[in-house]
Amino acid sequence: MDKQARFRTIEKMSHMYPIMMLCRIAEVSRSGYYKWKKILKPRATHRVERDTNLKEQILAIHRIRPHFGYKRMRTALHKEGFTMNHKKVRRLMRELGIRSVIRKKRPFAGRKPSVVFQNVLNREFAVEEILKKLVTDITFIRIGHQFVYLSVVLDLCNNEVVAWEMSSCNDLQLVIRTVEHVNAKGAILHSDQGYQYTTKTYKKLLDDKELIGSHSRRGNCYDNACIESFFSHLKAEKLYLEKPVNEVEARRMVMEYINYYNEERFQKKLGDLSPIEYREAIAA
């Protein structure tokens, strides 16, 4: 354990045991601990906050330009006023678990190719029947110096959220758990070409649930604009105002907002009805 880690451990236990005893056990000087607490700890906290802000920018750029690798991401950040070398950008992208959707070809046998669907939806967002055209995507939610990820499926007929899941990992399982909630045989399920949506596992799930897969064109966020609009409302009307500090709070806030959005938030497109009110009205 390095000195920084030992100092952090001492600080955590200082309300239970004397500092002198903890320093002796950790084999560090008391003066060194107080110097760390006064000078070095604030620097480390500032660095973590700065890296978190950079990660938020990287995630935002990645949503619009998922084909950017770390070199292009560095250039995009520089244009936004964030100056750093490519090694730091690569490290932050690795910590976030994101990479370019354009993958290098690897000359070995047995490579499993990605599954890319036709753009069946093709920006034809209008539909008069429930559960005929669905869109799905993932967004990030900042909680302190970390992020959690929200996966949502939206019905284009009435803009109702029909399924959602949240996780600390932006992985395939998050997508699978979300789609498992969907019961809409014969419906189109449209997404971008994120790696989770181009796997054979995802395709098999769609086949099993009798859903028609559809993909946006590569790097074109406007092909899935409707769900981007929902995420924008969620963040502007709830998350940016209340700012969750942990995953439990984030989950509660998301659940509260989705219930409000589906049941109470009226929309001009729906004749000033909420999504559920509109669904019930056309079913009557």
C-alpha positions as CSV (number, residue, x, y, z in Angstrom):
1,M,0.0,0.0,0.0
2,D,1.5,3.4,-1.0
3,K,1.7,6.4,1.3
4,Q,-1.3,8.1,-0.3
5,A,-3.5,5.0,0.4
6,R,-2.2,4.8,4.0
7,F,-2.9,8.5,4.6
8,R,-6.5,8.0,3.3
9,T,-6.9,5.0,5.6
10,I,-5.7,7.0,8.6
11,E,-8.2,9.8,7.8
12,K,-11.1,7.3,7.6
13,M,-10.2,5.8,11.0
14,S,-9.2,9.0,12.7
15,H,-12.6,9.4,14.4
16,M,-12.2,6.1,16.1
17,Y,-8.5,5.9,17.0
18,P,-5.7,8.4,17.9
19,I,-3.8,9.8,15.0
20,M,-0.4,9.0,16.6
21,M,-1.3,5.3,17.0
22,L,-2.6,5.1,13.4
23,C,0.6,6.7,12.0
24,R,2.8,4.3,14.0
25,I,0.8,1.3,12.7
26,A,0.9,2.6,9.1
27,E,4.6,3.4,9.4
28,V,4.3,7.1,8.4
29,S,5.2,10.3,10.3
30,R,2.5,12.3,11.9
31,S,3.9,15.5,10.2
32,G,3.7,13.8,6.9
33,Y,0.1,12.9,7.4
34,Y,-0.8,16.5,8.4
35,K,1.1,17.8,5.4
36,W,-0.9,15.5,3.1
37,K,-4.2,16.5,4.7
38,K,-3.4,20.2,4.3
39,I,-1.7,20.4,0.9
40,L,-1.8,17.1,-1.1
41,K,-5.3,15.9,-0.4
42,P,-6.9,19.1,-1.9
43,R,-4.8,18.7,-5.0
44,A,-5.9,15.1,-5.4
45,T,-9.5,16.1,-4.9
46,H,-9.2,18.8,-7.5
47,R,-7.6,16.3,-9.9
48,V,-10.5,13.9,-9.5
49,E,-13.0,16.6,-10.0
50,R,-11.2,17.8,-13.1
51,D,-11.0,14.3,-14.5
52,T,-14.7,13.7,-13.8
53,N,-15.6,16.9,-15.7
54,L,-13.5,15.7,-18.6
55,K,-15.2,12.3,-18.6
56,E,-18.5,14.0,-18.8
57,Q,-17.3,15.9,-21.9
58,I,-16.0,12.7,-23.4
59,L,-19.2,10.9,-22.9
60,A,-21.2,13.8,-24.5
61,I,-18.9,13.8,-27.5
62,H,-19.0,10.0,-27.8
63,R,-22.8,10.1,-28.0
64,I,-22.7,12.4,-31.0
65,R,-19.5,11.0,-32.6
66,P,-19.2,7.3,-31.5
67,H,-16.7,6.6,-34.3
68,F,-14.0,8.9,-32.6
69,G,-11.0,7.1,-31.2
70,Y,-8.8,8.7,-28.6
71,K,-6.9,10.8,-31.1
72,R,-9.9,12.4,-32.6
73,M,-11.5,12.7,-29.2
74,R,-8.4,14.7,-28.1
75,T,-8.9,17.1,-31.1
76,A,-12.6,17.5,-30.3
77,L,-11.8,18.3,-26.6
78,H,-9.2,20.8,-27.7
79,K,-11.8,22.6,-29.8
80,E,-14.0,22.7,-26.7
81,G,-11.2,24.4,-24.8
82,F,-9.8,21.3,-22.9
83,T,-6.1,20.8,-23.5
84,M,-4.4,17.5,-22.7
85,N,-2.2,14.9,-24.3
86,H,-3.6,11.8,-26.1
87,K,-2.4,9.5,-23.3
88,K,-4.7,11.1,-20.8
89,V,-7.7,11.0,-23.2
90,R,-6.9,7.3,-23.8
91,R,-6.8,6.6,-20.1
92,L,-10.1,8.4,-19.4
93,M,-11.8,6.6,-22.3
94,R,-10.6,3.3,-20.9
95,E,-11.8,4.1,-17.4
96,L,-15.2,4.9,-19.0
97,G,-15.2,1.7,-21.0
98,I,-15.8,3.4,-24.3
99,R,-14.1,3.1,-27.7
100,S,-14.7,3.9,-31.3
101,V,-17.5,1.8,-32.9
102,I,-15.2,1.4,-35.9
103,R,-13.0,-1.5,-34.9
104,K,-9.6,-2.5,-36.3
105,K,-9.6,-5.6,-38.4
106,R,-7.8,-8.5,-36.7
107,P,-6.4,-11.2,-39.0
108,F,-7.3,-14.2,-37.0
109,A,-9.7,-17.0,-37.6
110,G,-13.0,-17.3,-35.7
111,R,-13.6,-13.6,-35.3
112,K,-17.3,-13.0,-34.6
113,P,-18.5,-10.2,-36.9
114,S,-20.9,-7.5,-35.7
115,V,-24.5,-7.7,-36.6
116,V,-25.8,-4.5,-38.3
117,F,-29.5,-4.2,-39.2
118,Q,-30.9,-2.1,-42.0
119,N,-32.2,1.3,-41.0
120,V,-35.8,0.1,-41.1
121,L,-37.2,3.0,-39.2
122,N,-35.4,5.5,-41.5
123,R,-36.6,8.6,-39.5
124,E,-40.3,7.7,-40.1
125,F,-41.2,8.5,-36.5
126,A,-44.9,8.9,-37.0
127,V,-47.1,5.9,-36.1
128,E,-50.8,5.6,-35.1
129,E,-50.7,2.3,-33.2
130,I,-49.2,1.5,-29.9
131,L,-46.1,-0.8,-29.7
132,K,-45.4,-0.8,-33.4
133,K,-42.3,1.4,-33.5
134,L,-39.9,1.5,-30.5
135,V,-36.6,3.2,-30.0
136,T,-33.9,2.5,-27.4
137,D,-30.6,4.0,-26.2
138,I,-28.4,4.5,-23.2
139,T,-27.4,7.7,-21.5
140,F,-25.1,8.5,-18.6
141,I,-26.0,10.1,-15.3
142,R,-23.3,11.7,-13.2
143,I,-23.3,10.9,-9.4
144,G,-20.4,12.8,-7.7
145,H,-17.2,11.6,-9.3
146,Q,-18.8,8.5,-10.9
147,F,-21.4,7.7,-13.5
148,V,-24.3,5.3,-13.8
149,Y,-26.0,4.3,-17.1
150,L,-29.7,4.4,-18.0
151,S,-31.2,2.2,-20.7
152,V,-34.6,3.1,-22.0
153,V,-37.1,1.8,-24.6
154,L,-39.6,4.4,-25.9
155,D,-42.9,3.9,-27.9
156,L,-43.0,6.4,-30.7
157,C,-46.8,6.4,-30.9
158,N,-47.3,8.1,-27.6
159,N,-43.7,8.7,-26.4
160,E,-44.3,6.4,-23.4
161,V,-41.4,4.8,-21.6
162,V,-42.2,1.1,-21.9
163,A,-39.0,-0.3,-20.3
164,W,-35.9,0.9,-18.5
165,E,-33.0,-0.4,-16.5
166,M,-30.0,1.2,-14.7
167,S,-26.5,-0.1,-14.0
168,S,-23.1,1.1,-13.0
169,C,-21.8,-0.6,-16.1
170,N,-22.5,0.4,-19.7
171,D,-22.5,-3.2,-21.0
172,L,-24.5,-5.7,-22.9
173,Q,-26.3,-7.0,-19.8
174,L,-27.8,-3.6,-19.3
175,V,-29.4,-3.7,-22.8
176,I,-30.5,-7.3,-22.5
177,R,-32.3,-6.7,-19.1
178,T,-34.1,-3.7,-20.6
179,V,-35.3,-5.4,-23.8
180,E,-36.4,-8.4,-21.8
181,H,-39.2,-6.1,-20.3
182,V,-40.6,-5.4,-23.8
183,N,-43.6,-7.4,-25.0
184,A,-44.4,-6.1,-28.5
185,K,-44.3,-8.9,-31.1
186,G,-43.7,-7.7,-34.6
187,A,-42.6,-4.2,-33.5
188,I,-39.6,-2.4,-34.9
189,L,-36.9,-1.8,-32.2
190,H,-34.5,0.9,-33.4
191,S,-31.1,1.8,-31.9
192,D,-27.8,3.2,-32.8
193,Q,-24.8,1.0,-33.7
194,G,-23.3,0.9,-30.2
195,Y,-21.5,-2.3,-29.6
196,Q,-24.2,-3.7,-27.3
197,Y,-26.7,-3.4,-30.1
198,T,-24.6,-5.2,-32.7
199,T,-23.9,-8.4,-30.9
200,K,-25.2,-11.8,-31.8
201,T,-26.7,-12.1,-28.3
202,Y,-28.8,-8.9,-28.9
203,K,-29.9,-10.2,-32.3
204,K,-30.9,-13.6,-30.8
205,L,-33.0,-11.8,-28.1
206,L,-34.8,-9.8,-30.7
207,D,-35.5,-13.0,-32.7
208,D,-36.8,-14.7,-29.6
209,K,-39.1,-11.8,-28.8
210,E,-40.1,-11.5,-32.5
211,L,-38.9,-7.9,-32.7
212,I,-37.6,-6.3,-35.9
213,G,-34.1,-4.9,-35.4
214,S,-33.2,-1.5,-36.9
215,H,-30.0,0.5,-36.7
216,S,-29.2,4.2,-37.2
217,R,-26.6,5.0,-39.8
218,R,-23.1,5.0,-38.3
219,G,-22.4,8.2,-36.3
220,N,-25.8,9.8,-37.1
221,C,-27.5,10.8,-33.8
222,Y,-30.5,12.3,-35.7
223,D,-31.7,8.9,-36.7
224,N,-32.6,8.3,-33.1
225,A,-33.6,11.9,-32.2
226,C,-36.8,11.0,-30.3
227,I,-35.1,9.2,-27.4
228,E,-32.4,11.8,-27.3
229,S,-35.2,14.3,-26.7
230,F,-36.5,12.2,-23.8
231,F,-33.1,12.1,-22.2
232,S,-32.8,15.8,-22.5
233,H,-36.1,16.4,-20.7
234,L,-35.1,13.9,-17.9
235,K,-31.8,15.7,-17.2
236,A,-33.1,19.3,-17.6
237,E,-36.3,18.8,-15.5
238,K,-35.0,16.4,-12.9
239,L,-31.4,15.3,-12.7
240,Y,-29.7,18.7,-13.2
241,L,-32.0,20.3,-10.6
242,E,-31.7,17.6,-7.8
243,K,-28.2,16.2,-8.6
244,P,-28.1,12.6,-7.2
245,V,-25.1,11.8,-5.1
246,N,-25.3,8.0,-5.3
247,E,-26.9,5.2,-7.4
248,V,-29.8,4.7,-5.0
249,E,-30.8,8.4,-5.3
250,A,-30.3,8.3,-9.1
251,R,-32.6,5.3,-9.4
252,R,-35.2,6.9,-7.3
253,M,-35.1,10.2,-9.3
254,V,-35.3,8.3,-12.6
255,M,-38.3,6.3,-11.4
256,E,-40.1,9.4,-10.1
257,Y,-39.5,11.2,-13.4
258,I,-40.6,8.3,-15.6
259,N,-43.8,7.9,-13.6
260,Y,-44.4,11.6,-13.9
261,Y,-43.5,11.6,-17.6
262,N,-45.8,8.7,-18.5
263,E,-48.7,9.6,-16.3
264,E,-48.8,13.4,-15.9
265,R,-46.5,15.2,-18.3
266,F,-48.8,16.4,-21.1
267,Q,-47.4,16.9,-24.6
268,K,-48.6,19.1,-27.4
269,K,-48.1,16.3,-29.9
270,L,-50.6,14.2,-27.9
271,G,-53.3,16.9,-27.7
272,D,-52.1,18.0,-24.3
273,L,-52.5,14.5,-22.9
274,S,-49.9,12.4,-21.1
275,P,-48.5,9.3,-22.8
276,I,-50.7,6.9,-20.8
277,E,-53.8,9.2,-21.1
278,Y,-53.3,9.2,-24.9
279,R,-52.9,5.4,-25.0
280,E,-56.1,5.0,-23.0
281,A,-57.9,7.5,-25.2
282,I,-57.1,5.8,-28.5
283,A,-58.0,2.4,-27.0
284,A,-61.5,3.6,-25.9
